Amino acid sequence: MASHPEKLVGTGGPILPEVIPEDLALEIRRLAHDLSNALEIIVQTSYLLSTAELKEPAATWLGMLESGVTKSLDINLQLRQYIKAHTAR
């Protein structure tokens, strides 16, 4: 049975189904964790801003921020799933 490589959304390139070496996997997991923590600050700040009554153009900027937050969270989830699928543990 032939397998077809997955594609990571937005990259246009195939993801090779290889196992990430353990030393690299540990560092990538650490970076992904740090990224998640940084994104959480942005998510919470975006939420707090959404509770304020913002005038234009700030309301438009908030919409742009929220769009970027959603995309960032999706990419971070893809990254974490890729790491999990391509590491030994």
PDB file of N, CA, C and O in Angstrom:
ATOM      1  N   MET A   1       0.843  -1.165   0.000  1.00  0.00           N
ATOM      2  CA  MET A   1       0.000   0.000   0.000  1.00  0.00           C
ATOM      3  C   MET A   1       0.895   1.236   0.000  1.00  0.00           C
ATOM      4  O   MET A   1       1.780   1.351   0.848  1.00  0.00           O
ATOM      5  N   ALA A   2       0.682   2.156  -0.929  1.00  0.00           N
ATOM      6  CA  ALA A   2       1.471   3.381  -1.011  1.00  0.00           C
ATOM      7  C   ALA A   2       0.957   4.390  -0.002  1.00  0.00           C
ATOM      8  O   ALA A   2      -0.246   4.533   0.215  1.00  0.00           O
ATOM      9  N   SER A   3       1.906   5.087   0.608  1.00  0.00           N
ATOM     10  CA  SER A   3       1.490   6.140   1.536  1.00  0.00           C
ATOM     11  C   SER A   3       1.732   7.480   0.886  1.00  0.00           C
ATOM     12  O   SER A   3       2.642   7.647   0.074  1.00  0.00           O
ATOM     13  N   HIS A   4       0.912   8.417   1.253  1.00  0.00           N
ATOM     14  CA  HIS A   4       1.029   9.759   0.709  1.00  0.00           C
ATOM     15  C   HIS A   4       1.452  10.680   1.839  1.00  0.00           C
ATOM     16  O   HIS A   4       0.819  10.692   2.895  1.00  0.00           O
ATOM     17  N   PRO A   5       2.515  11.455   1.636  1.00  0.00           N
ATOM     18  CA  PRO A   5       2.946  12.364   2.699  1.00  0.00           C
ATOM     19  C   PRO A   5       1.868  13.395   2.992  1.00  0.00           C
ATOM     20  O   PRO A   5       1.175  13.873   2.094  1.00  0.00           O
ATOM     21  N   GLU A   6       1.745  13.722   4.267  1.00  0.00           N
ATOM     22  CA  GLU A   6       0.807  14.778   4.667  1.00  0.00           C
ATOM     23  C   GLU A   6       1.384  16.116   4.239  1.00  0.00           C
ATOM     24  O   GLU A   6       2.568  16.227   3.920  1.00  0.00           O
ATOM     25  N   LYS A   7       0.537  17.119   4.237  1.00  0.00           N
ATOM     26  CA  LYS A   7       1.022  18.465   3.991  1.00  0.00           C
ATOM     27  C   LYS A   7       0.652  19.323   5.169  1.00  0.00           C
ATOM     28  O   LYS A   7      -0.469  19.257   5.672  1.00  0.00           O
ATOM     29  N   LEU A   8       1.590  20.127   5.609  1.00  0.00           N
ATOM     30  CA  LEU A   8       1.343  21.080   6.674  1.00  0.00           C
ATOM     31  C   LEU A   8       0.693  22.289   6.030  1.00  0.00           C
ATOM     32  O   LEU A   8       1.229  22.847   5.072  1.00  0.00           O
ATOM     33  N   VAL A   9      -0.437  22.692   6.537  1.00  0.00           N
ATOM     34  CA  VAL A   9      -1.192  23.792   5.960  1.00  0.00           C
ATOM     35  C   VAL A   9      -0.297  25.022   5.854  1.00  0.00           C
ATOM     36  O   VAL A   9       0.383  25.394   6.810  1.00  0.00           O
ATOM     37  N   GLY A  10      -0.308  25.636   4.698  1.00  0.00           N
ATOM     38  CA  GLY A  10       0.423  26.882   4.499  1.00  0.00           C
ATOM     39  C   GLY A  10       1.851  26.705   4.010  1.00  0.00           C
ATOM     40  O   GLY A  10       2.461  27.683   3.580  1.00  0.00           O
ATOM     41  N   THR A  11       2.417  25.487   4.057  1.00  0.00           N
ATOM     42  CA  THR A  11       3.795  25.331   3.636  1.00  0.00           C
ATOM     43  C   THR A  11       3.913  24.937   2.177  1.00  0.00           C
ATOM     44  O   THR A  11       4.889  25.285   1.513  1.00  0.00           O
ATOM     45  N   GLY A  12       2.912  24.205   1.669  1.00  0.00           N
ATOM     46  CA  GLY A  12       2.962  23.755   0.297  1.00  0.00           C
ATOM     47  C   GLY A  12       3.891  22.574   0.073  1.00  0.00           C
ATOM     48  O   GLY A  12       3.924  22.011  -1.021  1.00  0.00           O
ATOM     49  N   GLY A  13       4.641  22.193   1.091  1.00  0.00           N
ATOM     50  CA  GLY A  13       5.573  21.091   0.938  1.00  0.00           C
ATOM     51  C   GLY A  13       5.143  19.874   1.724  1.00  0.00           C
ATOM     52  O   GLY A  13       4.382  19.975   2.686  1.00  0.00           O
ATOM     53  N   PRO A  14       5.639  18.718   1.304  1.00  0.00           N
ATOM     54  CA  PRO A  14       5.278  17.495   2.027  1.00  0.00           C
ATOM     55  C   PRO A  14       6.016  17.402   3.360  1.00  0.00           C
ATOM     56  O   PRO A  14       7.109  17.944   3.525  1.00  0.00           O
ATOM     57  N   ILE A  15       5.402  16.714   4.289  1.00  0.00           N
ATOM     58  CA  ILE A  15       6.038  16.425   5.562  1.00  0.00           C
ATOM     59  C   ILE A  15       6.520  14.981   5.477  1.00  0.00           C
ATOM     60  O   ILE A  15       5.722  14.066   5.274  1.00  0.00           O
ATOM     61  N   LEU A  16       7.801  14.784   5.630  1.00  0.00           N
ATOM     62  CA  LEU A  16       8.336  13.439   5.551  1.00  0.00           C
ATOM     63  C   LEU A  16       8.071  12.706   6.861  1.00  0.00           C
ATOM     64  O   LEU A  16       8.301  13.260   7.936  1.00  0.00           O
ATOM     65  N   PRO A  17       7.593  11.473   6.784  1.00  0.00           N
ATOM     66  CA  PRO A  17       7.242  10.711   7.982  1.00  0.00           C
ATOM     67  C   PRO A  17       8.464  10.092   8.658  1.00  0.00           C
ATOM     68  O   PRO A  17       8.505   8.879   8.859  1.00  0.00           O
ATOM     69  N   GLU A  18       9.448  10.899   9.008  1.00  0.00           N
ATOM     70  CA  GLU A  18      10.655  10.422   9.656  1.00  0.00           C
ATOM     71  C   GLU A  18      10.561  10.675  11.152  1.00  0.00           C
ATOM     72  O   GLU A  18       9.808  11.536  11.608  1.00  0.00           O
ATOM     73  N   VAL A  19      11.336   9.914  11.901  1.00  0.00           N
ATOM     74  CA  VAL A  19      11.394  10.116  13.341  1.00  0.00           C
ATOM     75  C   VAL A  19      12.435  11.190  13.627  1.00  0.00           C
ATOM     76  O   VAL A  19      13.557  11.135  13.123  1.00  0.00           O
ATOM     77  N   ILE A  20      12.053  12.155  14.432  1.00  0.00           N
ATOM     78  CA  ILE A  20      12.966  13.229  14.825  1.00  0.00           C
ATOM     79  C   ILE A  20      13.940  12.646  15.852  1.00  0.00           C
ATOM     80  O   ILE A  20      13.502  12.023  16.818  1.00  0.00           O
ATOM     81  N   PRO A  21      15.255  12.834  15.665  1.00  0.00           N
ATOM     82  CA  PRO A  21      16.217  12.341  16.658  1.00  0.00           C
ATOM     83  C   PRO A  21      15.890  12.892  18.050  1.00  0.00           C
ATOM     84  O   PRO A  21      15.447  14.033  18.182  1.00  0.00           O
ATOM     85  N   GLU A  22      16.108  12.085  19.076  1.00  0.00           N
ATOM     86  CA  GLU A  22      15.685  12.414  20.435  1.00  0.00           C
ATOM     87  C   GLU A  22      16.245  13.745  20.933  1.00  0.00           C
ATOM     88  O   GLU A  22      15.514  14.519  21.551  1.00  0.00           O
ATOM     89  N   ASP A  23      17.532  14.032  20.677  1.00  0.00           N
ATOM     90  CA  ASP A  23      18.107  15.288  21.164  1.00  0.00           C
ATOM     91  C   ASP A  23      17.426  16.493  20.512  1.00  0.00           C
ATOM     92  O   ASP A  23      17.183  17.505  21.170  1.00  0.00           O
ATOM     93  N   LEU A  24      17.123  16.380  19.223  1.00  0.00           N
ATOM     94  CA  LEU A  24      16.409  17.459  18.545  1.00  0.00           C
ATOM     95  C   LEU A  24      14.964  17.535  19.020  1.00  0.00           C
ATOM     96  O   LEU A  24      14.417  18.626  19.186  1.00  0.00           O
ATOM     97  N   ALA A  25      14.349  16.383  19.237  1.00  0.00           N
ATOM     98  CA  ALA A  25      12.962  16.346  19.687  1.00  0.00           C
ATOM     99  C   ALA A  25      12.802  17.052  21.026  1.00  0.00           C
ATOM    100  O   ALA A  25      11.831  17.780  21.234  1.00  0.00           O
ATOM    101  N   LEU A  26      13.752  16.839  21.937  1.00  0.00           N
ATOM    102  CA  LEU A  26      13.683  17.503  23.242  1.00  0.00           C
ATOM    103  C   LEU A  26      13.730  19.017  23.098  1.00  0.00           C
ATOM    104  O   LEU A  26      12.965  19.732  23.745  1.00  0.00           O
ATOM    105  N   GLU A  27      14.623  19.499  22.255  1.00  0.00           N
ATOM    106  CA  GLU A  27      14.733  20.947  22.052  1.00  0.00           C
ATOM    107  C   GLU A  27      13.503  21.499  21.348  1.00  0.00           C
ATOM    108  O   GLU A  27      13.018  22.572  21.705  1.00  0.00           O
ATOM    109  N   ILE A  28      12.998  20.785  20.361  1.00  0.00           N
ATOM    110  CA  ILE A  28      11.805  21.238  19.650  1.00  0.00           C
ATOM    111  C   ILE A  28      10.602  21.261  20.591  1.00  0.00           C
ATOM    112  O   ILE A  28       9.792  22.186  20.539  1.00  0.00           O
ATOM    113  N   ARG A  29      10.481  20.236  21.460  1.00  0.00           N
ATOM    114  CA  ARG A  29       9.386  20.230  22.443  1.00  0.00           C
ATOM    115  C   ARG A  29       9.497  21.416  23.384  1.00  0.00           C
ATOM    116  O   ARG A  29       8.495  22.053  23.710  1.00  0.00           O
ATOM    117  N   ARG A  30      10.724  21.717  23.826  1.00  0.00           N
ATOM    118  CA  ARG A  30      10.933  22.853  24.731  1.00  0.00           C
ATOM    119  C   ARG A  30      10.524  24.164  24.045  1.00  0.00           C
ATOM    120  O   ARG A  30       9.849  25.004  24.640  1.00  0.00           O
ATOM    121  N   LEU A  31      10.940  24.322  22.801  1.00  0.00           N
ATOM    122  CA  LEU A  31      10.586  25.536  22.056  1.00  0.00           C
ATOM    123  C   LEU A  31       9.079  25.628  21.823  1.00  0.00           C
ATOM    124  O   LEU A  31       8.498  26.708  21.936  1.00  0.00           O
ATOM    125  N   ALA A  32       8.447  24.503  21.499  1.00  0.00           N
ATOM    126  CA  ALA A  32       6.995  24.493  21.290  1.00  0.00           C
ATOM    127  C   ALA A  32       6.268  24.857  22.582  1.00  0.00           C
ATOM    128  O   ALA A  32       5.259  25.563  22.553  1.00  0.00           O
ATOM    129  N   HIS A  33       6.780  24.375  23.711  1.00  0.00           N
ATOM    130  CA  HIS A  33       6.183  24.708  25.003  1.00  0.00           C
ATOM    131  C   HIS A  33       6.320  26.205  25.281  1.00  0.00           C
ATOM    132  O   HIS A  33       5.361  26.853  25.701  1.00  0.00           O
ATOM    133  N   ASP A  34       7.510  26.747  25.047  1.00  0.00           N
ATOM    134  CA  ASP A  34       7.731  28.185  25.241  1.00  0.00           C
ATOM    135  C   ASP A  34       6.844  29.003  24.307  1.00  0.00           C
ATOM    136  O   ASP A  34       6.315  30.042  24.704  1.00  0.00           O
ATOM    137  N   LEU A  35       6.680  28.541  23.073  1.00  0.00           N
ATOM    138  CA  LEU A  35       5.799  29.221  22.124  1.00  0.00           C
ATOM    139  C   LEU A  35       4.365  29.209  22.635  1.00  0.00           C
ATOM    140  O   LEU A  35       3.667  30.220  22.552  1.00  0.00           O
ATOM    141  N   SER A  36       3.927  28.081  23.156  1.00  0.00           N
ATOM    142  CA  SER A  36       2.571  27.980  23.704  1.00  0.00           C
ATOM    143  C   SER A  36       2.372  28.975  24.844  1.00  0.00           C
ATOM    144  O   SER A  36       1.329  29.623  24.936  1.00  0.00           O
ATOM    145  N   ASN A  37       3.369  29.091  25.705  1.00  0.00           N
ATOM    146  CA  ASN A  37       3.267  30.049  26.815  1.00  0.00           C
ATOM    147  C   ASN A  37       3.188  31.487  26.310  1.00  0.00           C
ATOM    148  O   ASN A  37       2.398  32.282  26.819  1.00  0.00           O
ATOM    149  N   ALA A  38       3.994  31.820  25.324  1.00  0.00           N
ATOM    150  CA  ALA A  38       3.963  33.171  24.759  1.00  0.00           C
ATOM    151  C   ALA A  38       2.621  33.434  24.071  1.00  0.00           C
ATOM    152  O   ALA A  38       2.063  34.524  24.198  1.00  0.00           O
ATOM    153  N   LEU A  39       2.110  32.451  23.351  1.00  0.00           N
ATOM    154  CA  LEU A  39       0.816  32.609  22.683  1.00  0.00           C
ATOM    155  C   LEU A  39      -0.310  32.798  23.701  1.00  0.00           C
ATOM    156  O   LEU A  39      -1.259  33.541  23.449  1.00  0.00           O
ATOM    157  N   GLU A  40      -0.206  32.134  24.834  1.00  0.00           N
ATOM    158  CA  GLU A  40      -1.242  32.274  25.862  1.00  0.00           C
ATOM    159  C   GLU A  40      -1.336  33.722  26.348  1.00  0.00           C
ATOM    160  O   GLU A  40      -2.434  34.217  26.599  1.00  0.00           O
ATOM    161  N   ILE A  41      -0.217  34.391  26.481  1.00  0.00           N
ATOM    162  CA  ILE A  41      -0.219  35.805  26.873  1.00  0.00           C
ATOM    163  C   ILE A  41      -0.941  36.634  25.807  1.00  0.00           C
ATOM    164  O   ILE A  41      -1.740  37.510  26.137  1.00  0.00           O
ATOM    165  N   ILE A  42      -0.664  36.363  24.550  1.00  0.00           N
ATOM    166  CA  ILE A  42      -1.299  37.099  23.453  1.00  0.00           C
ATOM    167  C   ILE A  42      -2.796  36.818  23.416  1.00  0.00           C
ATOM    168  O   ILE A  42      -3.599  37.731  23.226  1.00  0.00           O
ATOM    169  N   VAL A  43      -3.169  35.557  23.598  1.00  0.00           N
ATOM    170  CA  VAL A  43      -4.590  35.174  23.600  1.00  0.00           C
ATOM    171  C   VAL A  43      -5.333  35.902  24.723  1.00  0.00           C
ATOM    172  O   VAL A  43      -6.404  36.467  24.501  1.00  0.00           O
ATOM    173  N   GLN A  44      -4.766  35.884  25.911  1.00  0.00           N
ATOM    174  CA  GLN A  44      -5.431  36.527  27.047  1.00  0.00           C
ATOM    175  C   GLN A  44      -5.518  38.045  26.859  1.00  0.00           C
ATOM    176  O   GLN A  44      -6.531  38.660  27.193  1.00  0.00           O
ATOM    177  N   THR A  45      -4.459  38.638  26.329  1.00  0.00           N
ATOM    178  CA  THR A  45      -4.482  40.077  26.078  1.00  0.00           C
ATOM    179  C   THR A  45      -5.518  40.422  25.019  1.00  0.00           C
ATOM    180  O   THR A  45      -6.228  41.420  25.148  1.00  0.00           O
ATOM    181  N   SER A  46      -5.612  39.617  23.985  1.00  0.00           N
ATOM    182  CA  SER A  46      -6.622  39.816  22.948  1.00  0.00           C
ATOM    183  C   SER A  46      -8.019  39.743  23.549  1.00  0.00           C
ATOM    184  O   SER A  46      -8.880  40.568  23.244  1.00  0.00           O
ATOM    185  N   TYR A  47      -8.234  38.749  24.404  1.00  0.00           N
ATOM    186  CA  TYR A  47      -9.543  38.633  25.063  1.00  0.00           C
ATOM    187  C   TYR A  47      -9.849  39.870  25.903  1.00  0.00           C
ATOM    188  O   TYR A  47     -10.949  40.417  25.827  1.00  0.00           O
ATOM    189  N   LEU A  48      -8.886  40.308  26.697  1.00  0.00           N
ATOM    190  CA  LEU A  48      -9.109  41.485  27.544  1.00  0.00           C
ATOM    191  C   LEU A  48      -9.417  42.725  26.705  1.00  0.00           C
ATOM    192  O   LEU A  48     -10.290  43.517  27.062  1.00  0.00           O
ATOM    193  N   LEU A  49      -8.706  42.891  25.599  1.00  0.00           N
ATOM    194  CA  LEU A  49      -8.982  44.019  24.710  1.00  0.00           C
ATOM    195  C   LEU A  49     -10.385  43.925  24.110  1.00  0.00           C
ATOM    196  O   LEU A  49     -11.036  44.944  23.880  1.00  0.00           O
ATOM    197  N   SER A  50     -10.848  42.689  23.858  1.00  0.00           N
ATOM    198  CA  SER A  50     -12.182  42.530  23.266  1.00  0.00           C
ATOM    199  C   SER A  50     -13.291  42.930  24.228  1.00  0.00           C
ATOM    200  O   SER A  50     -14.421  43.164  23.801  1.00  0.00           O
ATOM    201  N   THR A  51     -12.986  43.011  25.518  1.00  0.00           N
ATOM    202  CA  THR A  51     -13.998  43.420  26.497  1.00  0.00           C
ATOM    203  C   THR A  51     -14.088  44.940  26.618  1.00  0.00           C
ATOM    204  O   THR A  51     -15.013  45.463  27.238  1.00  0.00           O
ATOM    205  N   ALA A  52     -13.134  45.639  26.030  1.00  0.00           N
ATOM    206  CA  ALA A  52     -13.133  47.102  26.071  1.00  0.00           C
ATOM    207  C   ALA A  52     -13.927  47.655  24.883  1.00  0.00           C
ATOM    208  O   ALA A  52     -14.001  47.029  23.826  1.00  0.00           O
ATOM    209  N   GLU A  53     -14.503  48.809  25.071  1.00  0.00           N
ATOM    210  CA  GLU A  53     -15.206  49.469  23.971  1.00  0.00           C
ATOM    211  C   GLU A  53     -14.198  50.297  23.190  1.00  0.00           C
ATOM    212  O   GLU A  53     -13.846  51.413  23.573  1.00  0.00           O
ATOM    213  N   LEU A  54     -13.746  49.719  22.086  1.00  0.00           N
ATOM    214  CA  LEU A  54     -12.714  50.374  21.292  1.00  0.00           C
ATOM    215  C   LEU A  54     -13.336  51.169  20.154  1.00  0.00           C
ATOM    216  O   LEU A  54     -14.314  50.743  19.539  1.00  0.00           O
ATOM    217  N   LYS A  55     -12.760  52.314  19.890  1.00  0.00           N
ATOM    218  CA  LYS A  55     -13.192  53.143  18.760  1.00  0.00           C
ATOM    219  C   LYS A  55     -12.341  52.775  17.549  1.00  0.00           C
ATOM    220  O   LYS A  55     -11.285  52.156  17.674  1.00  0.00           O
ATOM    221  N   GLU A  56     -12.822  53.164  16.394  1.00  0.00           N
ATOM    222  CA  GLU A  56     -12.045  52.936  15.169  1.00  0.00           C
ATOM    223  C   GLU A  56     -10.837  53.865  15.183  1.00  0.00           C
ATOM    224  O   GLU A  56     -10.962  54.985  15.678  1.00  0.00           O
ATOM    225  N   PRO A  57      -9.720  53.481  14.688  1.00  0.00           N
ATOM    226  CA  PRO A  57      -9.429  52.227  14.006  1.00  0.00           C
ATOM    227  C   PRO A  57      -9.032  51.086  14.959  1.00  0.00           C
ATOM    228  O   PRO A  57      -8.727  49.985  14.502  1.00  0.00           O
ATOM    229  N   ALA A  58      -9.032  51.338  16.274  1.00  0.00           N
ATOM    230  CA  ALA A  58      -8.593  50.309  17.222  1.00  0.00           C
ATOM    231  C   ALA A  58      -9.445  49.041  17.135  1.00  0.00           C
ATOM    232  O   ALA A  58      -8.923  47.937  17.292  1.00  0.00           O
ATOM    233  N   ALA A  59     -10.743  49.185  16.888  1.00  0.00           N
ATOM    234  CA  ALA A  59     -11.611  48.008  16.779  1.00  0.00           C
ATOM    235  C   ALA A  59     -11.206  47.145  15.579  1.00  0.00           C
ATOM    236  O   ALA A  59     -11.248  45.917  15.652  1.00  0.00           O
ATOM    237  N   THR A  60     -10.821  47.782  14.495  1.00  0.00           N
ATOM    238  CA  THR A  60     -10.346  47.053  13.311  1.00  0.00           C
ATOM    239  C   THR A  60      -9.029  46.353  13.625  1.00  0.00           C
ATOM    240  O   THR A  60      -8.811  45.213  13.217  1.00  0.00           O
ATOM    241  N   TRP A  61      -8.160  47.039  14.346  1.00  0.00           N
ATOM    242  CA  TRP A  61      -6.877  46.439  14.723  1.00  0.00           C
ATOM    243  C   TRP A  61      -7.087  45.224  15.620  1.00  0.00           C
ATOM    244  O   TRP A  61      -6.365  44.233  15.513  1.00  0.00           O
ATOM    245  N   LEU A  62      -8.073  45.304  16.501  1.00  0.00           N
ATOM    246  CA  LEU A  62      -8.379  44.166  17.357  1.00  0.00           C
ATOM    247  C   LEU A  62      -8.832  42.972  16.512  1.00  0.00           C
ATOM    248  O   LEU A  62      -8.445  41.836  16.785  1.00  0.00           O
ATOM    249  N   GLY A  63      -9.639  43.224  15.505  1.00  0.00           N
ATOM    250  CA  GLY A  63     -10.061  42.145  14.604  1.00  0.00           C
ATOM    251  C   GLY A  63      -8.866  41.507  13.906  1.00  0.00           C
ATOM    252  O   GLY A  63      -8.814  40.288  13.744  1.00  0.00           O
ATOM    253  N   MET A  64      -7.911  42.328  13.496  1.00  0.00           N
ATOM    254  CA  MET A  64      -6.697  41.810  12.868  1.00  0.00           C
ATOM    255  C   MET A  64      -5.904  40.966  13.861  1.00  0.00           C
ATOM    256  O   MET A  64      -5.385  39.905  13.514  1.00  0.00           O
ATOM    257  N   LEU A  65      -5.816  41.450  15.105  1.00  0.00           N
ATOM    258  CA  LEU A  65      -5.119  40.716  16.149  1.00  0.00           C
ATOM    259  C   LEU A  65      -5.784  39.365  16.394  1.00  0.00           C
ATOM    260  O   LEU A  65      -5.107  38.340  16.487  1.00  0.00           O
ATOM    261  N   GLU A  66      -7.107  39.368  16.499  1.00  0.00           N
ATOM    262  CA  GLU A  66      -7.835  38.126  16.749  1.00  0.00           C
ATOM    263  C   GLU A  66      -7.641  37.127  15.612  1.00  0.00           C
ATOM    264  O   GLU A  66      -7.530  35.926  15.856  1.00  0.00           O
ATOM    265  N   SER A  67      -7.600  37.612  14.384  1.00  0.00           N
ATOM    266  CA  SER A  67      -7.353  36.741  13.229  1.00  0.00           C
ATOM    267  C   SER A  67      -5.959  36.122  13.323  1.00  0.00           C
ATOM    268  O   SER A  67      -5.786  34.926  13.092  1.00  0.00           O
ATOM    269  N   GLY A  68      -4.982  36.936  13.659  1.00  0.00           N
ATOM    270  CA  GLY A  68      -3.611  36.441  13.810  1.00  0.00           C
ATOM    271  C   GLY A  68      -3.493  35.456  14.960  1.00  0.00           C
ATOM    272  O   GLY A  68      -2.763  34.470  14.862  1.00  0.00           O
ATOM    273  N   VAL A  69      -4.202  35.713  16.045  1.00  0.00           N
ATOM    274  CA  VAL A  69      -4.194  34.807  17.191  1.00  0.00           C
ATOM    275  C   VAL A  69      -4.734  33.444  16.777  1.00  0.00           C
ATOM    276  O   VAL A  69      -4.145  32.415  17.109  1.00  0.00           O
ATOM    277  N   THR A  70      -5.846  33.432  16.059  1.00  0.00           N
ATOM    278  CA  THR A  70      -6.447  32.175  15.621  1.00  0.00           C
ATOM    279  C   THR A  70      -5.489  31.396  14.724  1.00  0.00           C
ATOM    280  O   THR A  70      -5.314  30.190  14.898  1.00  0.00           O
ATOM    281  N   LYS A  71      -4.875  32.081  13.772  1.00  0.00           N
ATOM    282  CA  LYS A  71      -3.921  31.418  12.877  1.00  0.00           C
ATOM    283  C   LYS A  71      -2.721  30.875  13.645  1.00  0.00           C
ATOM    284  O   LYS A  71      -2.262  29.762  13.391  1.00  0.00           O
ATOM    285  N   SER A  72      -2.220  31.667  14.582  1.00  0.00           N
ATOM    286  CA  SER A  72      -1.062  31.250  15.378  1.00  0.00           C
ATOM    287  C   SER A  72      -1.371  30.017  16.205  1.00  0.00           C
ATOM    288  O   SER A  72      -0.551  29.103  16.297  1.00  0.00           O
ATOM    289  N   LEU A  73      -2.547  29.989  16.805  1.00  0.00           N
ATOM    290  CA  LEU A  73      -2.945  28.825  17.604  1.00  0.00           C
ATOM    291  C   LEU A  73      -3.079  27.587  16.730  1.00  0.00           C
ATOM    292  O   LEU A  73      -2.689  26.494  17.140  1.00  0.00           O
ATOM    293  N   ASP A  74      -3.627  27.747  15.532  1.00  0.00           N
ATOM    294  CA  ASP A  74      -3.752  26.618  14.604  1.00  0.00           C
ATOM    295  C   ASP A  74      -2.377  26.076  14.202  1.00  0.00           C
ATOM    296  O   ASP A  74      -2.162  24.864  14.187  1.00  0.00           O
ATOM    297  N   ILE A  75      -1.461  26.969  13.882  1.00  0.00           N
ATOM    298  CA  ILE A  75      -0.112  26.562  13.491  1.00  0.00           C
ATOM    299  C   ILE A  75       0.597  25.890  14.661  1.00  0.00           C
ATOM    300  O   ILE A  75       1.279  24.881  14.476  1.00  0.00           O
ATOM    301  N   ASN A  76       0.441  26.441  15.864  1.00  0.00           N
ATOM    302  CA  ASN A  76       1.061  25.851  17.037  1.00  0.00           C
ATOM    303  C   ASN A  76       0.522  24.439  17.288  1.00  0.00           C
ATOM    304  O   ASN A  76       1.281  23.538  17.645  1.00  0.00           O
ATOM    305  N   LEU A  77      -0.767  24.251  17.104  1.00  0.00           N
ATOM    306  CA  LEU A  77      -1.367  22.926  17.268  1.00  0.00           C
ATOM    307  C   LEU A  77      -0.797  21.955  16.233  1.00  0.00           C
ATOM    308  O   LEU A  77      -0.478  20.812  16.563  1.00  0.00           O
ATOM    309  N   GLN A  78      -0.669  22.403  14.990  1.00  0.00           N
ATOM    310  CA  GLN A  78      -0.086  21.564  13.944  1.00  0.00           C
ATOM    311  C   GLN A  78       1.348  21.175  14.298  1.00  0.00           C
ATOM    312  O   GLN A  78       1.752  20.028  14.112  1.00  0.00           O
ATOM    313  N   LEU A  79       2.102  22.130  14.804  1.00  0.00           N
ATOM    314  CA  LEU A  79       3.487  21.876  15.197  1.00  0.00           C
ATOM    315  C   LEU A  79       3.547  20.820  16.294  1.00  0.00           C
ATOM    316  O   LEU A  79       4.337  19.880  16.212  1.00  0.00           O
ATOM    317  N   ARG A  80       2.716  20.975  17.320  1.00  0.00           N
ATOM    318  CA  ARG A  80       2.706  20.026  18.430  1.00  0.00           C
ATOM    319  C   ARG A  80       2.269  18.633  17.961  1.00  0.00           C
ATOM    320  O   ARG A  80       2.815  17.627  18.414  1.00  0.00           O
ATOM    321  N   GLN A  81       1.306  18.575  17.072  1.00  0.00           N
ATOM    322  CA  GLN A  81       0.860  17.283  16.536  1.00  0.00           C
ATOM    323  C   GLN A  81       1.970  16.631  15.707  1.00  0.00           C
ATOM    324  O   GLN A  81       2.174  15.419  15.778  1.00  0.00           O
ATOM    325  N   TYR A  82       2.675  17.430  14.933  1.00  0.00           N
ATOM    326  CA  TYR A  82       3.769  16.906  14.123  1.00  0.00           C
ATOM    327  C   TYR A  82       4.872  16.341  15.017  1.00  0.00           C
ATOM    328  O   TYR A  82       5.385  15.249  14.773  1.00  0.00           O
ATOM    329  N   ILE A  83       5.229  17.099  16.055  1.00  0.00           N
ATOM    330  CA  ILE A  83       6.263  16.636  16.988  1.00  0.00           C
ATOM    331  C   ILE A  83       5.832  15.315  17.624  1.00  0.00           C
ATOM    332  O   ILE A  83       6.616  14.368  17.692  1.00  0.00           O
ATOM    333  N   LYS A  84       4.606  15.257  18.079  1.00  0.00           N
ATOM    334  CA  LYS A  84       4.107  14.036  18.726  1.00  0.00           C
ATOM    335  C   LYS A  84       4.124  12.846  17.777  1.00  0.00           C
ATOM    336  O   LYS A  84       4.488  11.737  18.167  1.00  0.00           O
ATOM    337  N   ALA A  85       3.733  13.079  16.541  1.00  0.00           N
ATOM    338  CA  ALA A  85       3.664  11.990  15.555  1.00  0.00           C
ATOM    339  C   ALA A  85       5.039  11.524  15.078  1.00  0.00           C
ATOM    340  O   ALA A  85       5.176  10.409  14.575  1.00  0.00           O
ATOM    341  N   HIS A  86       6.052  12.372  15.235  1.00  0.00           N
ATOM    342  CA  HIS A  86       7.371  12.050  14.662  1.00  0.00           C
ATOM    343  C   HIS A  86       8.461  11.914  15.712  1.00  0.00           C
ATOM    344  O   HIS A  86       9.643  12.071  15.404  1.00  0.00           O
ATOM    345  N   THR A  87       8.079  11.624  16.943  1.00  0.00           N
ATOM    346  CA  THR A  87       9.074  11.352  17.974  1.00  0.00           C
ATOM    347  C   THR A  87       8.819   9.960  18.549  1.00  0.00           C
ATOM    348  O   THR A  87       7.717   9.417  18.472  1.00  0.00           O
ATOM    349  N   ALA A  88       9.873   9.416  19.120  1.00  0.00           N
ATOM    350  CA  ALA A  88       9.798   8.051  19.621  1.00  0.00           C
ATOM    351  C   ALA A  88       8.910   7.912  20.851  1.00  0.00           C
ATOM    352  O   ALA A  88       8.291   6.867  21.051  1.00  0.00           O
ATOM    353  N   ARG A  89       8.840   8.948  21.671  1.00  0.00           N
ATOM    354  CA  ARG A  89       8.024   8.811  22.886  1.00  0.00           C
ATOM    355  C   ARG A  89       6.771   9.608  22.841  1.00  0.00           C
ATOM    356  O   ARG A  89       5.991   9.587  23.793  1.00  0.00           O
TER     357      ARG A  89
END
